[in-house]
Amino acid sequence: MKMIGIIGGMGPASTLIYYDTLCQLARDRSGGNASARVIIDALDFGEIQALQQSGDWDEAGRQLAASGQRLEQAGAELILLATNTMHKVAAPLQVALNVPFVHIVDATAARLTADGRTAPALLGTRYTMEDAYYPNHFAGTFGAPPLIPDTAERDDVHRIIFDDLVKGIVTPETTRRYIEIVEALATRGADSVILGCTEIGLVLNTANSPLPVYDSARIHCETAMKLAIS
């Protein structure tokens, strides 16, 4: 198995999800106590969030590129960025690397295409849902941008992510609100929902979602594991 490098810490709950999922996939493949070969460089999410809020995406991109280079120098043979939002600055990271970078949007779009979905909706941070980088990149791979919630719903999705989910906090109220938002997207014609923030899988899943769920974090990990064992 190739060594997988994870740029993590954005937030900590997401990094735990990635490591746990990769180890689960390794056990599914090899059985016993098999686990994934992983190196993690966890950044300070407080610093990254401050860069997001100030709009200093160039500095954020430099920090991610430096993280990717540290992982590569430590022996990583492919790199994952354990966050959807920070793929906004994936380009400088990719340029800085000499090993494969697995892009979360490409992996998710490929899975939707393979399953024959035609009208996926997207939940994520405000940056992911509203900035051009995600819908444009997604459309380039999938053929069309995803459907997004209305303004008030986007506000709630974003607020819950940063107030609760990045800290691993899940409440009945949070779960109920996310389900309501997905129900509204279904009435607008969505045939599936992308969990476009790696922590949303803490709230929505195949058992409670009104629409078929595409958990971008899990899809990202599954794609990386296929590359790691090829």
C-alpha positions as CSV (number, residue, x, y, z in Angstrom):
1,M,0.0,0.0,0.0
2,K,1.3,3.4,-0.9
3,M,1.7,6.0,1.9
4,I,-1.2,8.4,1.9
5,G,-0.5,12.0,3.1
6,I,-3.4,13.9,4.6
7,I,-3.4,17.7,5.0
8,G,-5.7,17.9,8.0
9,G,-6.9,20.0,10.9
10,M,-9.7,21.8,9.0
11,G,-11.4,21.0,11.3
12,P,-10.1,18.2,13.6
13,A,-13.4,16.2,13.3
14,S,-12.8,16.0,9.5
15,T,-9.3,14.6,10.0
16,L,-10.6,11.9,12.4
17,I,-13.2,11.0,9.8
18,Y,-10.5,10.6,7.1
19,Y,-8.2,8.5,9.2
20,D,-11.0,6.2,10.5
21,T,-12.5,5.8,7.0
22,L,-9.1,4.9,5.4
23,C,-8.4,2.3,8.2
24,Q,-11.9,0.8,7.8
25,L,-11.3,0.5,4.0
26,A,-7.9,-1.2,4.7
27,R,-9.6,-3.7,7.1
28,D,-12.4,-4.4,4.5
29,R,-9.7,-5.2,2.0
30,S,-7.2,-7.2,4.0
31,G,-9.1,-8.2,7.1
32,G,-7.7,-8.7,10.6
33,N,-6.1,-5.6,12.1
34,A,-5.0,-4.1,8.8
35,S,-4.9,-0.3,8.8
36,A,-4.0,2.4,6.3
37,R,-0.5,3.7,5.9
38,V,-1.0,7.4,6.6
39,I,1.0,10.6,7.4
40,I,-1.0,13.5,8.7
41,D,0.0,17.2,8.8
42,A,-2.7,18.9,10.9
43,L,-2.9,22.6,10.5
44,D,-4.3,25.1,13.0
45,F,-7.9,25.5,12.0
46,G,-8.1,28.8,13.9
47,E,-5.4,30.3,11.7
48,I,-7.0,28.9,8.5
49,Q,-10.5,30.1,9.5
50,A,-9.0,33.6,10.1
51,L,-7.5,33.6,6.6
52,Q,-10.9,32.5,5.2
53,Q,-12.7,35.3,7.0
54,S,-10.2,37.9,5.9
55,G,-10.3,36.7,2.3
56,D,-6.5,36.0,2.3
57,W,-6.8,32.9,0.1
58,D,-3.3,33.4,-1.4
59,E,-1.7,32.9,2.0
60,A,-4.0,30.0,2.7
61,G,-2.8,28.5,-0.6
62,R,0.8,29.0,0.4
63,Q,0.2,27.3,3.7
64,L,-1.5,24.3,2.1
65,A,1.3,24.0,-0.5
66,A,3.9,24.0,2.3
67,S,1.9,21.3,4.1
68,G,1.8,19.1,1.0
69,Q,5.5,19.5,0.5
70,R,6.2,18.5,4.1
71,L,4.1,15.4,3.6
72,E,5.9,14.5,0.4
73,Q,9.3,15.0,2.0
74,A,8.1,12.7,4.8
75,G,7.3,9.9,2.3
76,A,3.7,10.4,1.2
77,E,3.1,9.0,-2.3
78,L,-0.3,10.6,-2.8
79,I,-1.9,13.6,-1.1
80,L,-5.4,14.2,0.2
81,L,-6.7,17.6,1.4
82,A,-9.3,16.7,4.1
83,T,-11.7,19.5,3.5
84,N,-14.0,20.6,0.6
85,T,-13.7,24.4,1.3
86,M,-9.9,24.6,1.0
87,H,-10.0,23.0,-2.4
88,K,-10.7,26.6,-3.4
89,V,-6.9,26.9,-3.3
90,A,-6.0,23.5,-4.6
91,A,-4.2,24.8,-7.7
92,P,-1.1,26.1,-5.9
93,L,-1.0,23.0,-3.8
94,Q,-1.0,20.8,-6.9
95,V,1.7,22.8,-8.6
96,A,3.9,22.4,-5.5
97,L,3.7,18.6,-5.5
98,N,5.6,15.9,-7.4
99,V,3.2,13.2,-6.2
100,P,-0.5,12.7,-7.2
101,F,-3.1,15.0,-5.6
102,V,-6.6,13.4,-5.3
103,H,-9.2,16.2,-5.9
104,I,-12.3,15.8,-3.8
105,V,-14.6,17.4,-6.4
106,D,-13.4,15.1,-9.2
107,A,-13.9,12.0,-7.1
108,T,-17.4,13.1,-6.1
109,A,-18.5,14.1,-9.6
110,A,-17.1,10.8,-11.0
111,R,-19.2,8.8,-8.5
112,L,-22.4,10.7,-9.3
113,T,-21.8,10.2,-13.1
114,A,-21.2,6.5,-12.6
115,D,-24.5,6.2,-10.7
116,G,-26.5,8.1,-13.4
117,R,-27.4,11.1,-11.2
118,T,-28.5,14.1,-13.2
119,A,-29.5,16.8,-10.6
120,P,-27.3,16.6,-7.5
121,A,-27.7,19.2,-4.8
122,L,-24.8,20.5,-2.7
123,L,-24.5,21.3,1.0
124,G,-21.3,22.8,2.4
125,T,-19.8,26.0,3.8
126,R,-20.9,29.3,2.3
127,Y,-17.5,29.4,0.4
128,T,-18.2,26.0,-1.1
129,M,-21.9,26.7,-2.0
130,E,-21.5,30.3,-3.2
131,D,-18.0,30.8,-4.5
132,A,-17.4,30.0,-8.2
133,Y,-14.6,27.5,-7.6
134,Y,-16.7,24.5,-6.6
135,P,-19.6,24.8,-9.1
136,N,-17.2,25.6,-12.0
137,H,-14.8,22.7,-11.2
138,F,-17.8,20.4,-10.6
139,A,-19.4,21.4,-13.9
140,G,-16.2,20.8,-15.8
141,T,-16.2,17.2,-14.6
142,F,-19.9,16.5,-14.3
143,G,-21.3,18.7,-17.0
144,A,-23.5,21.0,-14.9
145,P,-23.2,22.8,-11.6
146,P,-25.0,21.4,-8.5
147,L,-28.2,22.8,-7.1
148,I,-27.7,24.8,-3.9
149,P,-30.1,25.8,-1.0
150,D,-31.7,29.2,-0.9
151,T,-30.1,32.1,1.0
152,A,-31.6,31.4,4.5
153,E,-30.9,27.7,4.2
154,R,-27.3,28.4,3.2
155,D,-26.9,30.6,6.2
156,D,-28.1,27.8,8.5
157,V,-25.9,25.1,6.8
158,H,-22.8,27.3,7.1
159,R,-23.5,28.4,10.7
160,I,-24.1,24.9,11.9
161,I,-20.9,23.7,10.3
162,F,-18.7,26.3,12.1
163,D,-20.6,26.5,15.4
164,D,-21.1,22.7,15.9
165,L,-19.9,20.2,13.3
166,V,-16.2,21.2,13.2
167,K,-16.2,20.6,16.9
168,G,-17.9,17.2,16.6
169,I,-21.2,18.5,18.1
170,V,-24.4,17.0,16.8
171,T,-27.9,17.8,18.2
172,P,-31.4,16.8,17.3
173,E,-32.1,20.4,16.2
174,T,-29.1,20.3,13.8
175,T,-30.2,17.0,12.3
176,R,-33.8,18.2,11.9
177,R,-32.7,21.4,10.2
178,Y,-30.5,19.6,7.7
179,I,-33.2,17.1,6.9
180,E,-35.7,20.0,6.2
181,I,-33.2,21.6,3.9
182,V,-32.7,18.4,1.9
183,E,-36.5,18.0,1.7
184,A,-36.7,21.5,0.2
185,L,-34.0,20.7,-2.4
186,A,-35.9,17.5,-3.3
187,T,-39.1,19.6,-4.1
188,R,-36.9,21.7,-6.4
189,G,-35.9,18.7,-8.4
190,A,-32.7,17.4,-6.8
191,D,-32.2,13.6,-7.2
192,S,-29.3,13.3,-4.7
193,V,-27.3,15.4,-2.2
194,I,-23.6,15.9,-2.0
195,L,-22.3,16.2,1.5
196,G,-19.8,18.9,0.4
197,C,-18.4,19.5,3.8
198,T,-16.5,16.6,5.3
199,E,-18.2,16.9,8.7
200,I,-21.8,16.9,7.4
201,G,-21.7,13.1,7.4
202,L,-21.9,13.4,11.2
203,V,-25.5,14.6,10.7
204,L,-26.8,13.2,7.4
205,N,-26.6,9.7,6.2
206,T,-28.4,7.1,4.1
207,A,-30.8,6.3,7.0
208,N,-32.1,9.8,7.6
209,S,-31.7,11.7,4.3
210,P,-34.7,12.3,2.1
211,L,-32.4,12.1,-0.9
212,P,-29.6,9.6,-1.8
213,V,-26.4,10.8,0.0
214,Y,-23.0,11.2,-1.6
215,D,-20.6,11.7,1.3
216,S,-17.7,13.5,-0.3
217,A,-15.2,12.5,2.5
218,R,-15.9,8.8,2.1
219,I,-15.8,9.0,-1.7
220,H,-12.5,10.9,-1.4
221,C,-11.1,8.2,0.8
222,E,-12.4,5.3,-1.4
223,T,-10.8,6.9,-4.4
224,A,-7.5,7.4,-2.6
225,M,-7.4,3.8,-1.3
226,K,-7.9,2.5,-4.9
227,L,-4.9,4.5,-6.0
228,A,-2.9,3.5,-2.9
229,I,-3.3,-0.2,-3.7
230,S,-2.9,0.0,-7.5
